[in-house]
Amino acid sequence: MKKIIPILILALLLPSCAPAGRPEDRLTVVCSTYPIYLFASFIAQGVEGVAVERLDTGSTSCLHDYSLSMADMKKLEKADVIALNGAGLEEFLEDALAASDAQIIDCSLGVELLENLSHHHEDGEEEHDGHDHGHWDPHYWMDPDNARIMVENLRNHLVLADPDHAAGYEENAWRSDIALRVYQEEITRDVWDKYSPQLGARPKLITFHDGFQYFAKAFGMELLASIEEEAGSEASAREIVEITELVREYDIPVVFTEANGSDATAKAISREAGCQVAQLSMLMDGPEPKASDLELGRLCNYFSYGSNIVTVIDSFAGRKVVPLG
């Protein structure tokens, strides 16, 4: 089954980067997250004089802990357009946005947002380490259908910001929408529908972060609980016991961590419950695409979404999963 993903990568092509900012650029778009950067770069691909840049937010797992770097602030100062994820994710940008006269794009407009899981925080409980992660789960890009809404919002605002080049943005957005729909269909038909029947039932997931709700919903899975460790801290003994009991109750073979996140609690649960630990991607970061990818129109880094599906199926079907650590 591992051979399926390369086929999918070749089947669906989208642009994924734009030239770095140059003095002669007439329009600079700064994106707050990596997924927005990928989609904005595609929509601006081939439109002369447009630079698409991104903040260094992919370096951290939880953006509620993120602080702007000097490089970030310089990018924001020269931005004509700032593209945000929205849904409460960019609290770290409040002061910078108040001082900016750039046009703001909220990519969450029109997205059906899900509430944050409340595994740790019952009514009346204080937030972990004083963090308030808001009412809504902002990780909506994990559903390809929501990615299409992101593209639509980006297109609408770029057309307004640069009406003389509206045709280019419209064409790229149209191609993007088609490719994302085909991509979802390919993942569903060639991976999920083909291999999930051997699982017996739709998996119930326990993940590091509740941001995988959209990923789970897209394929009819349930995010049963999230470990939600804060950077540099470990879950309490009570939390470990609660999640361990869920693993045993539902006979869950694996708990999932993510890139840049702590796996300490997952390993503790693994020792207590005898389950495995595997890693999923939240698509928060990735390498810069090669020039050839741009020329061929590939949004290759969004295809790691398909690898998540393979990891889930492999884990729950009893295939070999290499434990972390």
C-alpha positions in Angstrom: 0.0 0.0 0.0 2.9 2.3 0.5 3.3 2.5 -3.3 -0.1 4.3 -3.7 1.0 7.7 -2.4 3.7 8.3 -5.1 1.0 7.5 -7.7 -1.3 10.1 -6.1 1.5 12.6 -6.0 2.0 12.3 -9.8 -1.7 12.3 -10.4 -2.5 15.7 -8.9 -0.5 18.7 -9.7 -0.7 22.2 -8.2 1.8 25.0 -7.9 3.4 25.5 -4.5 5.8 28.4 -4.3 6.4 31.9 -5.6 9.7 33.8 -6.1 11.1 35.3 -2.9 10.5 39.0 -2.4 12.4 41.3 -4.7 12.8 45.1 -4.7 10.8 45.3 -7.9 7.8 43.3 -6.6 4.7 45.5 -6.7 2.6 43.2 -4.4 3.9 41.3 -1.4 1.7 38.7 0.3 2.8 37.4 3.7 1.2 34.2 4.9 0.9 33.2 8.6 1.1 29.4 8.1 2.7 26.9 5.7 -0.7 25.7 4.2 -1.7 29.2 3.4 1.7 29.8 1.9 1.3 26.8 -0.4 -2.2 27.8 -1.6 -1.4 31.5 -2.0 1.8 30.7 -3.9 -0.3 28.6 -6.3 -2.9 31.3 -6.9 -0.1 33.9 -7.5 1.9 31.5 -9.8 2.7 33.2 -13.1 1.4 36.6 -12.1 4.3 39.0 -12.5 5.5 41.2 -9.7 3.9 39.2 -6.9 6.0 37.8 -4.0 4.5 35.3 -1.6 6.4 34.8 1.7 5.6 33.1 5.0 6.3 33.5 8.6 8.5 31.0 10.5 5.5 29.4 12.2 6.3 25.9 11.0 9.1 25.7 13.6 6.7 25.2 16.5 3.9 22.7 17.2 1.6 25.1 19.1 1.2 28.6 17.6 -0.3 29.9 20.8 3.3 29.8 22.1 4.8 31.5 19.1 6.6 34.8 19.1 7.5 36.8 16.1 11.1 36.8 15.0 12.9 39.9 13.7 12.7 38.3 10.2 9.0 37.9 10.6 8.5 41.5 11.6 10.5 42.7 8.6 8.2 40.7 6.3 5.1 42.1 7.9 6.4 45.7 7.6 6.7 45.4 3.8 3.5 43.3 3.3 0.7 44.6 1.1 -1.5 41.7 1.9 -1.4 39.5 5.1 -3.1 36.1 4.7 -4.3 34.7 8.0 -5.6 31.3 9.1 -8.1 32.9 11.4 -10.3 31.0 13.9 -8.2 32.4 16.7 -4.9 30.9 15.7 -2.9 34.1 15.3 -3.1 35.7 18.7 0.7 36.4 18.4 -0.1 38.8 15.5 -2.5 41.1 17.2 -0.1 44.0 17.8 1.6 43.7 14.4 -1.8 43.7 12.6 -2.9 46.8 14.6 0.1 48.7 13.4 -0.2 47.5 9.7 -2.1 49.0 6.9 -1.9 45.9 4.8 -5.0 44.2 3.5 -6.0 41.3 5.7 -7.3 37.9 4.3 -9.0 35.6 6.8 -8.9 32.2 5.2 -11.4 30.7 7.7 -14.4 32.7 6.3 -17.1 30.2 5.3 -15.4 27.2 7.0 -17.6 25.2 9.3 -15.4 25.3 12.4 -15.4 22.6 15.0 -15.2 23.2 18.7 -12.0 22.4 20.5 -12.0 19.1 22.4 -12.3 19.5 26.1 -10.7 16.3 27.3 -8.5 18.2 29.9 -10.8 21.1 30.7 -14.2 20.3 32.1 -16.5 23.2 32.9 -14.9 25.3 35.6 -11.4 23.9 35.2 -8.5 26.2 34.5 -6.6 26.0 31.2 -3.3 24.0 31.2 -0.5 26.3 32.2 -2.7 29.3 31.7 -3.2 28.7 28.0 -6.6 29.5 26.5 -6.7 27.9 23.1 -10.1 29.4 22.2 -13.5 28.0 21.5 -12.8 26.8 17.9 -10.4 24.3 16.6 -8.4 26.4 14.0 -6.7 23.5 12.2 -9.3 23.3 9.5 -6.8 22.9 6.6 -6.6 19.2 7.6 -9.8 18.6 5.6 -9.2 19.1 1.8 -12.7 20.4 1.4 -11.7 23.3 3.7 -8.6 23.8 1.7 -10.8 24.6 -1.2 -12.5 27.3 0.8 -9.1 28.7 1.7 -8.3 28.9 -1.9 -11.6 30.7 -2.7 -10.9 33.3 0.0 -7.4 33.9 -1.2 -8.6 34.3 -4.7 -11.3 36.7 -3.8 -9.0 39.0 -1.9 -6.1 38.9 -4.3 -8.5 39.9 -7.1 -9.6 42.9 -5.1 -6.0 43.8 -4.2 -4.7 43.4 -7.7 -7.7 43.7 -10.1 -5.5 44.2 -13.2 -4.3 40.6 -12.9 -7.6 39.1 -11.8 -7.7 36.7 -14.8 -4.5 35.0 -13.6 -5.7 34.6 -10.1 -9.1 33.3 -11.3 -7.5 30.7 -13.6 -5.1 29.4 -10.9 -7.9 29.2 -8.3 -10.1 27.3 -10.8 -7.3 24.7 -11.4 -6.7 24.5 -7.7 -10.3 23.7 -6.9 -10.5 20.9 -9.5 -7.2 19.4 -8.3 -8.2 19.4 -4.6 -11.5 17.7 -5.4 -9.7 15.1 -7.5 -7.1 14.6 -4.8 -9.8 13.9 -2.2 -11.5 11.5 -4.5 -8.3 9.7 -5.2 -7.4 9.4 -1.5 -10.9 8.1 -0.7 -11.2 5.7 -3.6 -7.6 4.3 -3.9 -6.6 4.3 -0.3 -9.4 4.6 2.2 -12.2 2.7 0.5 -9.9 0.0 -0.7 -8.0 -0.7 2.5 -10.2 0.4 5.4 -12.7 -2.6 5.2 -10.0 -4.8 6.7 -10.1 -2.6 9.9 -13.6 -3.9 10.7 -14.7 -0.5 12.1 -13.7 3.1 11.6 -10.7 3.9 13.8 -11.1 5.9 17.0 -8.0 8.1 17.2 -6.0 9.4 20.1 -3.6 12.1 19.0 -1.2 14.6 20.4 -3.3 17.5 19.4 -7.1 18.0 18.9 -6.3 19.6 15.5 -6.8 16.2 13.9 -10.6 16.6 14.3 -11.0 17.8 10.7 -8.8 15.0 9.4 -10.9 12.4 11.3 -14.2 13.9 10.2 -13.2 13.9 6.5 -13.0 10.1 6.7 -15.7 9.3 9.2 -13.4 8.6 12.1 -13.7 9.9 15.6 -11.0 11.8 17.5 -11.6 10.1 20.9 -9.1 12.2 22.9 -6.1 14.4 22.5 -3.0 14.4 24.7 -2.5 18.2 24.2 0.9 18.5 25.8 2.3 22.0 26.1 5.8 22.5 24.9 8.3 21.6 27.5 5.8 20.0 29.9 4.4 16.6 30.6 0.8 15.5 31.1 -0.3 14.8 34.7 -0.6 11.3 36.1 -4.4 11.6 36.0 -4.3 12.5 32.3 -2.1 9.5 31.5 -4.5 7.2 33.5 -7.5 8.6 31.7 -6.1 8.1 28.2 -4.7 4.7 29.1 -8.2 3.6 30.2 -9.6 4.8 26.8 -6.9 2.8 25.0 -7.9 -0.3 26.9 -11.6 0.3 26.7 -11.6 0.6 22.9 -8.7 -1.7 22.2 -6.8 1.0 20.4 -3.5 -0.3 18.9 -1.7 3.0 18.5 -1.6 6.6 19.8 -0.4 9.3 17.5 2.1 12.1 18.0 3.0 14.9 15.5 6.1 16.6 14.2 7.6 19.2 16.6 5.4 17.9 19.4 6.5 16.1 22.6 6.0 12.4 22.6 6.7 11.9 26.4 3.0 11.2 27.3 2.5 9.0 24.3 5.4 6.8 25.3 4.1 6.7 28.9 0.7 5.5 27.6 2.4 3.0 25.3 4.2 1.5 28.3 1.1 1.3 30.4 -1.4 0.1 27.8 0.9 -1.9 25.5 0.0 0.1 22.4 2.3 1.5 19.8 3.2 5.1 19.0 3.2 6.5 15.5 3.5 10.0 14.0 1.0 11.9 11.9 1.6 15.2 10.1 -0.4 18.3 10.7 1.1 19.9 7.6 2.4 22.8 9.6 5.8 22.9 7.8 7.7 21.5 4.9 10.6 22.0 2.5 10.6 24.6 -0.2 9.4 23.0 -3.5 11.9 22.7 -6.3 11.8 25.0 -9.3 10.7 22.0 -11.5 7.7 21.5 -9.2 6.6 25.1 -9.8 7.0 24.8 -13.5 5.0 21.5 -13.6 2.3 23.0 -11.2 2.8 20.7 -8.2 1.5 21.3 -4.7 3.6 18.4 -3.7 3.8 19.1 0.1 0.0 18.9 0.6 0.2 15.3 -0.5 1.5 14.3 2.9 -2.2 14.3 3.8 -2.3 10.9 2.0 0.5 9.6 4.1 -1.6 10.2 7.2 -4.3 7.9 5.8 -1.7 5.2 5.1 -0.3 5.5 8.6 -3.7 5.2 10.2 -4.7 2.2 8.1 -1.4 0.4 8.6 -1.5 1.0 12.4 -5.1 -0.2 12.9 -4.7 -3.1 10.5 -1.8 -4.5 12.5 1.0 -3.8 10.0 4.4 -2.9 11.2 4.7 0.6 12.7 8.2 1.7 13.7 7.8 3.0 17.3 9.2 6.4 18.1 12.4 6.6 20.1 
